[in-house]
């Protein structure tokens, strides 16, 4: 598989990554697919998908444990990214960016992942009670201690920008400028897909200008852009899409033209090309530093996603995708 760089020439990953969260958190049936998910991670590595993206809060903790079982056998083939800064409570999720907690959390992640170094350690969310520079400084100490190779930040967008004239990621851009003064940012992770393009306004250009890698989260729109979901698709209560405004029957019906456009482009490239592969190829076309990180928990989806790295969209394809109707429904 084609290789892309994360922040510096020494940090290389396969052009398509693997989001591990769906394997045992936030999606229907995730807890019942442990062995199947292990096979999916092994298949990803077999296909050249080296970036494995997890977090301590997924599960919580169980996602790192699952990835660790694979890393124990194949550490040299993987680039592992995990996150810190969020705690899962009984009823809500809270941020914790205190330096002492960050260091303890890193040690715990290393144990669960069964490795002595994390390739990319990301700040999941900034703690409003702790200056972000203090949290980032603690993370930088982990790099100097040899426990972490590089640092990244997950971007958080503030909605309601139409009322204020602000861009979705203005707050994140200010955070990035602040932490960049403490220690270099190697990667930024944020949502990017054909139905959620806000990161292209300023966040992706910020990364491009500074040689920072951009990890595109949810490049398949939580599964909608695969074309396998219909307005009649039901979700279990534990599935995050059951409460998502874009996944009501009405909004899924309204957004079918987006999937239809992906299918038209796919047909031009052959009968075996899927809408999901077109959606991922579109993300790949946004820059050499951009790496889509689709979530998957089955081998066949991992294989399908990996093959998107070989799909080259034409200028005609990109024009058609740029002219797709805007997605209907709130995203938060």
N, C-alpha and C positions, 0 to 999 in steps of 0.2 A: 504494500500500500504506500501511496505517496506520503511523505513525511512533512510536517510543518513545525515551526519553532514556537516555543512559548517564552517570550520575553528576551531570551538570549540564545545565541546559536548553539550553545551546549545543551539546551533543553528541547529535545525533539520528541514529537509524538506522531502517531498515525493521524492522517487527515480527518478521520471520523473517530470520535471517542465513544465511550459507553457510560451512560448515566445509570448508576446502580440502584438508585432510590426505589424504583418500582418493584424491585425484587422482594422486598419485605416491608414496605411501608407506603401508605397513602393511596394504594390502588386495590381494587377488588381481588381477593384471593391471593394476595401477595404472601401471606404467612404460610400458605400450603404448598409453595413452590420452591422449597429450599434446594433440593437436589437438581431440579430443572434449572434453577438460577445458577447453580455452580457450573452446570454444563454450558450455560450461556456465556459465562465469563471465560471459560476455557476456549469456547468457540471464538469469542472476540479476539483473544490473543493469537489463536491460530490464523485469523484473518488479517493480522497486522494492526488490529485496534488496540493500541497500547495504553491510551489514557483511560483509567478507571476512576470515575468520579463518585465519591461517597461523602459522608458527613457523620459526625458523632451523633447528631440528633436523629438520624434516620433509624427508626426502630422504637425508641432510641437504642443506639449501640449495636444492634443486631446486624445492621448493614455492614459496618466495619468488620464484624466477626466473620461474616460470610466472605467478604473480599479477602480477609486474612487467610482463610483456608486455601484460597488459590495462590496468594502471594507466597505462602510457605513452600509451595512447589515450584513457582515460576516467577520469582521476584525479579530476575534480571530481564524478563521480557515485558515488564509492566512499568508504566508511569502512573504512580498513585497520587491522586488529589483527594484530600479530605478537608473538612471545615471545622471551625470552632466559633463559639460566640453565642449559641442558642441552647437553651435548656428547655426540655419538654416537661411541663407540669401536668397535673391531673386534668386541668381544664383549659390551660393556655400555654403559650410559648413565650419565654422571657429571654432577654439578652443578658449576657454576662461577659463583659470585656475587661474585668479586673486582671492585672498582670499575673498575680499568683494563680488565679484560676486557669488562665491561658496555658501556663507552663504545666500545671497538673493535667489538664485536658490533653495536651500533646503527649505526655508520657502514657496516658491511658490509651490514646489512639494508637500509639506505637505498639503497645502490648496486644491490642485487639487485632491490628493489622499484621502482626507477626513479622515486623520489619524493624530495622534500626534507623531508618531515615524515611521521611515523607518527602516526596518530590515537590509537591506544591501544597502549601498550607494556606487555606483561604479564610479570611474573616467573613463569617456568614452574615452577621449583622453587627453594626456598631452599637455599643451600649450607650444610650442617651445619658447615663449617669457617670460615664467615664470618658475623658477626652480621648478621641480616637488615636491621637499620637501616643498615648500611654499604652494602649492595647497593641498598637503596631510595633512599638518599641520592644514590648515583651516578645512578640513574634520574631522580631529581628534577632533578639538574643538566642532564640532557638536555632536560627540559621548559623550564628557564630559558634553555637555549641555542637554543630554537626548533626542535629536532629531533623533539620528541615533544609531542603535545597533552595527553595524559592517561595515567595509570598504572593498571594493573590487576594482580590477583594470581590465579593458578590455585590452587584449593583442592586440598589433598591430604588424603584421609581415611586414618585409621589403623584397620585392621580389628581384630577381636578385642575389640570394645567390650563384647560380652555378658559377657566374663569380668571386665572391669574396671568396668563400669557407666558408662564414658565414652561420649560421643557421637562419631560418626564424625569430625566436623570440629572437635573441641575444639582440636586443635593449630593448625589454620588460624585459628580465631577469636582465639587468643592472638597469632599472627603479625599478623593484621589490626590488632589494637589497638596493637601496637608500631609498625608502619609508619605508621599513621594519625597518630601523633605527629610523624612526620618530614615527611610530605607526603600530601595527601588521596588516598584510594583512590577511583577513579571506577567501577571494575567488578571483580567477582569472577566467575571462570569455574569451574564445577564440574558434575559429572554430575547430571542431573535428568530423570527420565522416569517413566512410570506403573509401570515395574518397578524403579525405583531412586529412592526418594523421600526418602532420608536428609537431603538438603540442606534439606528443609522443616522439620526439627526446630529448627534454630537459625541455619543459615547464611543462608537466604533472609530470615528475620525480621531478622537483623543488617543486611542490606543495605537492607531496607525502612525500618528505623528511621533510617538515616543517608542516605537518598537515593542509595544506591549501586546501580548497575546490576548485574543478575545475568544472566550469559550461561550458558544451559543447554547444556552439552556432552552429546553422545550422547543427544539427546532421543528418538531412534528405537531405542535399545538396540542400537547397532552393526548395525542392519538388521533385527533380529528383529521389532520391533514393526510393520514394514511388512506383515507377513503373507506375504512372498514367500519366506521360508526355511522349510524343512520339516526334520523329523528326519533325512531322507535327504540333505540338502544337504551336499556335500563342500566343503572349503576347501583351496586350494593351501598348500604349506608356508610360503610367505612371507606368508600372511594371518594377522593377529593372532588371528583367531577359531579357527584350527586348534588353538591351545593354550589356549583360554579355557574354564574349567570350565562355563560356562553354555551353551556351544555343542557339547557332546557330544550324540550322538543321544538319549541317555536324558533329559538335562535339557531339550533342545528339545521333546521329546514332553511332558514334565511341565509345561512352560510354555505349551502351546497354549491352555489356557483364557483366558490373558490376551489373546491375539490374537483369540480368539472373542468376548470382551467388546468389544474395539475394533470388530470387524466388526458386532456388534449395534447399537452406537451409530451407526456409519457408515450403516447401512441406514435408520435413522430420518431421516437428513438427505438422502437421495437416492441413486440408483444410482451416481452418479459420485463420491461421497465415499468415500475410502479409509481403511483403518485407520491409515495413516501420518498422514493429515491430522487424524484424531481425536486421535492421540497428541500431535501438535504443538499442536493447539488446547487440549488439557489443560494443557500447559506454559504457553501464553499466558494461561490463566485463573488462573495462580498469582500474578499481580500485574502492575501496569502497568509495572513496572521490569524484568520478566523477558523475555528475548529468547532463544528457542530457536535453536541454531546447528547444524542437522543437516548432516552431511557428505554430499556428493553429487559424482559425477563425470560425470553424464550430464544432458543438457538436459531430458529428460522428467521426471527425478526432481526437478530444480531447479524446474520448472514446477509439479509436483504439490505440492511442499513450500510454495512461495510461496502457493498458493491456500488453504492452511490459515489464513492470516491473516484470511480472510473468514468462516471457520466459527465460529459462536457456539454453544457447548454450553449446553444447558438445565440447570437444577438437577437434573432427573431424570438427565440424562447424567452429570453430575459425581458424583452419588450412586452410580450404577451403577459408574463407574470406580473410585471410592473403595472399593467393596466387592469388587473383583477379588481373587483369591487372591494371596498373596505369592509373589514369584518364587522358584523352586527353584534351588539350585545356588549355589556360591560365586561372588563377583564379582571375586575376585582370585586 
